[in-house]
């Protein structure tokens, strides 16, 4: 089956703690509507393939802003911070597979690990591969990934075997076409550690009053450093990120609880219901209760 998820859970280092699939079958398929909410910054031990299934998808991978037009895909390496931006009022649906290499190769001592996983997995100088369709093999990879996605979500006969075979084939083609000059990405450790600290604080205290000064004191940095850090990593200012995070949490509560709009506003740090309604409508294109009616699973 497919998971439609608008929230995720991370530890103190922004590592995602959600288990993708199971120990026996460590792969998961997701379909996210970015008109519902974005995907906050996180990382995990699996690699992830993301396809812009409908509309345009805006991501941040490490410090790189990336735009995927419909039909384009990206393979994000393990251990890399990444996020997906909310899309205001526009069709913006992604499909993704989060795959642990154990599914493909089993033991790191196996020939499959050496030939199919090691050339890409965890390489710091190969953070992601963008596949926009300008090479014939891009379409082949997209087809194979969505073949696996369909088999898993529809639970077709012997889908676990089918998915492993198809994903192995995709990685084989990928390894045959790895770029000689991988995309560069910032490895500013101090920046990433600072952002992990600040994002963890926002995740834990978003219902409270938070200002730039709050975050500056926490990170022991100047306002200019604070603003540059957020812009470079998540593509926006600290207060915009905080506001978007609050709206994301409010969206989740609207879809998963029967709390009133006023209760949700207070629970997510908006202490003025009128302001909450205004910002929610501006962000999602719908008033809170209309959003609930439009997106809640019947």
C-alpha positions in Angstrom: 0.0 0.0 0.0 1.0 3.6 -0.4 1.4 6.1 2.5 0.1 9.6 2.1 2.1 11.4 4.8 2.2 15.1 5.7 4.3 14.8 8.8 7.5 13.0 9.8 9.4 12.5 13.1 13.0 13.2 13.6 15.5 12.8 16.5 17.6 15.6 18.0 19.9 15.6 14.9 17.0 15.8 12.4 17.5 12.2 11.5 14.2 10.7 10.5 13.1 8.0 13.0 10.2 6.7 10.9 10.8 3.1 9.8 10.5 2.8 6.1 9.0 -0.6 5.2 10.1 -3.4 7.6 13.2 -5.3 8.5 12.2 -8.0 6.1 11.3 -5.6 3.3 13.1 -2.2 3.9 11.5 0.0 1.3 8.5 2.3 1.5 6.5 4.2 -1.1 5.0 7.7 -0.5 2.7 10.0 -2.4 2.7 13.6 -1.1 0.5 16.4 -2.1 2.5 19.6 -1.7 -0.7 21.6 -1.8 -1.4 19.9 1.6 1.9 20.7 3.2 5.7 20.5 2.7 8.2 18.0 4.0 10.4 19.5 6.6 14.2 19.1 6.6 15.4 15.7 7.6 17.8 12.9 6.7 17.9 9.1 6.8 20.1 6.1 6.2 18.2 5.1 3.0 18.6 6.6 -0.4 15.5 8.2 -1.8 14.1 8.6 -5.4 11.6 11.4 -5.9 9.6 11.9 -9.0 7.6 15.1 -9.8 4.4 13.1 -10.6 2.1 16.1 -11.2 3.2 19.7 -11.4 6.5 21.2 -10.1 8.3 20.2 -7.0 10.7 22.5 -5.1 13.4 20.9 -2.9 16.4 21.8 -0.9 19.1 19.1 -0.9 21.9 20.1 1.5 22.3 23.7 0.6 21.2 23.4 -3.0 17.8 24.6 -4.2 16.4 22.2 -6.8 13.3 22.5 -9.0 11.8 19.3 -10.5 9.5 19.9 -13.4 6.7 17.3 -14.0 8.3 14.0 -15.0 11.8 14.8 -13.7 13.3 12.8 -10.9 16.1 13.0 -8.3 18.0 10.3 -6.4 19.2 11.6 -3.0 22.0 9.9 -1.3 21.9 8.6 2.3 22.7 10.9 5.1 21.9 14.1 3.3 19.7 16.8 4.7 16.7 17.5 2.4 13.3 19.1 2.4 10.4 19.8 0.0 8.6 23.1 -0.1 4.9 23.6 0.2 3.3 24.6 -3.1 0.7 27.4 -2.8 -2.5 26.5 -4.6 -0.8 24.6 -7.5 -1.0 20.9 -8.4 2.2 19.6 -6.9 2.3 15.8 -6.3 5.4 13.8 -5.7 5.9 10.1 -5.6 9.0 8.7 -3.8 10.7 5.4 -2.9 12.8 5.3 0.2 15.1 2.2 -0.1 17.6 0.8 2.2 20.5 -0.9 0.4 20.0 -4.0 2.4 17.0 -4.7 0.2 19.2 -4.9 -2.9 22.5 -6.3 -1.6 22.1 -7.8 1.9 25.6 -8.0 3.4 28.2 -5.3 2.6 30.5 -8.2 1.8 28.3 -9.4 -1.1 29.2 -8.9 -4.7 25.8 -7.1 -5.1 26.8 -4.5 -2.6 30.2 -4.0 -4.2 28.7 -3.7 -7.7 25.3 -2.1 -7.2 25.4 -0.1 -4.0 29.0 1.0 -3.2 29.4 3.1 -6.4 26.7 5.5 -5.2 25.6 4.8 -1.6 26.9 7.2 1.0 29.5 8.9 -1.3 30.1 12.4 0.1 31.1 13.7 -3.4 27.9 12.3 -5.0 25.1 13.8 -2.9 22.4 13.5 -5.5 21.7 12.7 -9.2 19.3 14.9 -11.0 17.4 13.2 -13.9 15.5 15.7 -16.0 15.1 13.6 -19.1 18.0 15.0 -21.1 19.6 11.5 -21.2 17.9 8.4 -22.5 18.7 6.5 -19.3 16.8 9.1 -17.2 13.5 7.9 -18.6 14.6 4.2 -18.0 15.3 4.9 -14.4 12.0 6.7 -13.9 10.1 3.8 -15.5 11.8 1.2 -13.3 11.3 3.2 -10.1 7.6 3.7 -10.9 7.4 0.0 -11.8 8.6 -0.9 -8.4 6.3 1.8 -6.8 3.3 0.3 -8.6 4.2 -3.3 -7.6 4.6 -2.4 -4.0 1.6 -0.1 -3.6 -0.7 -2.5 -5.4 0.8 -5.6 -3.7 0.9 -7.5 -7.0 1.8 -11.2 -7.0 5.3 -11.7 -5.7 5.7 -7.9 -5.5 8.6 -8.2 -3.1 10.6 -10.2 -5.6 9.5 -8.0 -8.5 10.4 -4.8 -6.6 13.9 -6.1 -5.7 14.6 -7.2 -9.2 13.4 -3.9 -10.8 15.3 -1.7 -8.2 18.5 -3.8 -8.7 18.1 -3.2 -12.5 17.7 0.6 -11.9 20.8 0.7 -9.7 22.8 -1.2 -12.4 21.8 1.3 -15.0 22.6 4.1 -12.6 26.1 2.7 -11.9 26.8 2.5 -15.7 26.0 6.2 -16.0 27.5 7.8 -12.9 28.9 11.3 -13.8 32.6 11.8 -14.0 32.1 15.3 -12.3 29.5 14.9 -9.5 27.4 17.9 -8.4 29.1 19.9 -5.8 27.5 20.6 -2.4 28.5 22.6 0.6 30.1 20.5 3.4 30.1 23.3 5.9 30.0 21.2 9.1 29.5 24.2 11.4 26.6 25.4 9.3 24.9 22.0 9.3 25.4 21.5 13.1 24.0 25.0 13.7 21.0 24.3 11.6 20.4 20.9 13.3 20.4 22.7 16.7 18.0 25.5 15.5 15.6 23.2 13.7 15.4 20.9 16.7 14.5 23.9 18.9 11.8 25.0 16.5 10.4 21.4 16.3 10.2 21.2 20.1 9.1 24.8 20.9 7.0 26.0 17.9 3.9 26.5 20.0 5.9 29.0 22.1 7.0 32.6 21.3 10.1 32.4 19.1 12.0 35.4 17.6 15.2 35.9 15.7 16.8 36.9 19.0 15.7 33.6 20.6 17.5 31.7 17.9 20.5 34.0 17.9 21.0 33.4 21.6 20.6 29.6 21.2 23.2 29.4 18.4 25.4 32.2 19.8 25.5 33.9 16.4 24.8 37.3 14.9 21.5 38.0 13.1 23.3 38.1 9.7 24.8 34.6 10.3 21.4 33.4 11.4 19.6 34.7 8.3 22.4 33.4 6.0 22.2 30.0 7.6 18.5 29.6 7.1 18.6 31.1 3.6 21.3 28.7 2.5 19.9 25.6 4.1 16.1 25.9 3.8 15.7 28.7 1.4 13.8 31.2 3.6 14.1 33.3 6.7 13.8 31.9 10.2 10.4 33.4 10.9 9.0 32.2 7.5 10.3 28.7 8.3 8.7 28.9 11.7 5.4 30.1 10.3 5.4 27.4 7.6 6.3 24.7 10.2 3.4 25.9 12.3 1.0 25.7 9.4 2.3 22.2 8.6 1.5 21.1 12.1 -1.9 22.8 12.0 -2.6 21.0 8.7 -1.7 17.6 10.3 -4.0 18.3 13.3 -6.9 19.3 11.0 -6.6 16.0 9.2 -5.9 13.7 12.1 -8.0 15.2 15.0 -11.4 16.8 15.7 -9.9 19.8 17.4 -11.5 23.1 16.5 -9.7 25.8 14.5 -9.2 27.8 17.7 -7.7 24.9 19.6 -5.4 24.2 16.7 -4.3 27.8 16.5 -3.3 27.9 20.1 -1.6 24.5 19.9 0.6 25.6 17.0 1.7 29.0 18.3 -1.0 31.2 16.8 -2.6 33.0 19.7 -4.8 35.1 17.4 -7.5 33.0 15.6 -8.1 35.7 13.0 -4.4 35.9 12.2 -4.1 32.0 12.1 -7.0 31.8 9.6 -5.5 34.6 7.5 -2.1 32.9 7.3 -3.5 29.4 6.8 -5.6 30.7 3.9 -2.7 32.5 2.4 -0.5 29.4 2.6 -2.9 26.7 1.5 -5.5 28.6 -0.4 -8.2 27.4 1.9 -9.7 28.4 5.3 -8.9 25.7 8.0 -12.3 24.0 8.0 -12.5 24.0 4.2 -9.0 22.5 4.1 -10.2 19.8 6.5 -13.2 19.0 4.3 -11.2 19.0 1.1 -8.3 16.8 2.3 -9.5 14.6 5.1 -9.7 10.9 4.3 -13.3 9.9 4.4 
